Amino acid sequence: MTIEVRNLVKTFGSFKALDGVDLKVDSGELVALLGPSGSGKTTLLRIVAGLDWPDSGEVLINGEDALAQGARERHVGFVFQHYALFRHMTVFENVAFGLRVQPRAVRKDEAAIRARVKELLDLVQLDWLADRYPGQLSGGQRQRIALARALAIEPRILLLDEPFGALDAKVRKELRKWLRALHREISVTSIFVTHDQEEALEVANRVVVMDKGRIEQIGSPDDVYDNPATAFVHGFIGESIVLPVEVANGTVRLGDRPLDLAAGGLAPGASRLFVRRHDMLVGPPGSGAFEGAIRHVRNFGPVQRAEVALSGGQTIEIDAPRDRELRAGDTIGLEPRRYRIFAG
Amino acid sequence: MTVQIAHSGPVTSSDEKARAREALARNSLRTEPKAVRIVVIAIAVAFLTIFVVLPLVVVFAHAFSKGIAAYLAALAEPEALAAIRLTLLVAAISVGLNLVFGLVAAWAIAKFDFPGKTFLITLIDLPFSVSPVISGLVFVLLFGAQGYLGGWLRDHDIQILFAVPGIALATTFVTFPFVARALIPLMQEQGTQEEEAAISLGASGLQTFFRVTLPNIKWGVLYGVLLCNARAMGEFGAVSVVSGHIRGETNTMPLLVEILYDEYQFVAAFAIASLLAMLALITLIAKTVLERHLDEGQDPSDH
């Protein structure tokens, strides 16, 4: 099943939630919509599900016009951020709900429904909770039940709204791995919304980065990390050092210091230089494009993080391997191994 | 709900002592001197006794003042039986109507956004802020012989005022807010996510309402119905205006109590009154039970 949206626009009052969004999701993909809150990602997901309606634009599911159908007819599995489990029903009845409300003509008989629910509870590894009520479950368990409930109707596509947003860090990491494995097993075309870049990069086949109702970049996790298309993407994904630079005559200047960096085809004017923290290589003083004095050094697991005051006055943080000896007070040279310069 | 108890290491006795001292200090800050406490409690008890318990006792005392036989005889009077029957009928009609209206109004207000929503919420409260006598007069103005619809009704031989329809209408109007008021905050708190989930799972509007919305608010509905019923059976002012006091026909229980009392038939008056008092007691007990269920039901399934 493919999902395609074309030139989607949605406003809430004066707020533009979606500002001309085009996206195509191929069959069997697991796509992450990544962006800060207010970027329109949840609105996009809800429109695809039929829970919201766009002001203009098209939504095609498997090539058919989905906007001609209500949420009920779209046959879309939707997992809510806060689970939205039916609190007065047992786990079993929650999962069975989608099967029980089917029109009589296609409804399975009781035995088949029981078998299907059992199968789904096995799939999410929670068959032992069948008789509990949602209020008696932990957050992670509720989320898995919500997923089982959405899968019960054999949805054409699966949409997950911040599926792990309300969970604590450890459970979130476990569920991420579990979701990826599950997707490999059932391979239903899926979109999930997240504001957590790590989650998007770890789980998705493809990442769609959104900001202010627009898509900034679509690419593989490696792609959006290594080749960010815009300043926003570079700043949003991964930790970046951002320095204001001046581009003139094909050279790049930081303050009045010329940097030995290629300006690419950039137009002259104020620009911003983006470098990943771990892409700043430390060398002896005088080497590299920058020079600076180390203020503090702290260790973060496999890396050490140094706060460096550049000779131009700016303070940056860099990550270096632990075996590299860095001491507060030392003067060092810094060379960006990879960098991007964006106009503006 | 899983409860996790954190064991934070062994508690030493010095810790315990320090904690006990702290608790003591806190308590003495929070409590008044004993004498003050006794006076305050005594005032509260005396007030309750004079204004609540005593009237209730008096009602039953007067009702039974000539013995149980007289009490039962008073209730068995055709006039009394007619009043009881009419009261039950009117309560059933107005509770039924208000159950439907209240559910629909609460559903619309809690689950949808539309222009004029605030106005609707204010409108729902109107019967609470208007004197019941005025509510009754409104119906007289509408349906009375000189009223706007009076002529048309007479031409078609439809009797509304001084008959069951008028009493039912007035009662329905006065008791309208109860169900809606009980449900609006409950439904607003529960939000629309469960309904959205149900629809995305393929449920129709009716299936969503009966399988998801209604079970979630059932205690609230019962609560609203209970209060609505108590008021419907006890309503005096509005009903008094539209009833016409036709003996054996359009007198409800509260109206009959007044008439009998005015005629110095104290045992009969208080016998009927005792039934209303029992209704009040039963309502109170049921209300307490329902409130407990409502609190339990609000145990949030997400946080």
Interface residues (C-beta under 8 A of the other chain):
Chain A: A49 G50 L51 G70 A71 R72 R74 H75 V76 G77 F78 F80 H82 Y83 A84 L85 F86 R87 H88 M89 F97 G98 V101 Q102 P134 G135 Q136 L137 S138 G139 R142 R149 A150 A152 I153 A166
Chain B: M1 T2 Q193 E194 E196 A197 A198 I199 S200 L201 G202 A203 S204 Q207 R211 V212 P215 N216 D299 P300 S301 D302
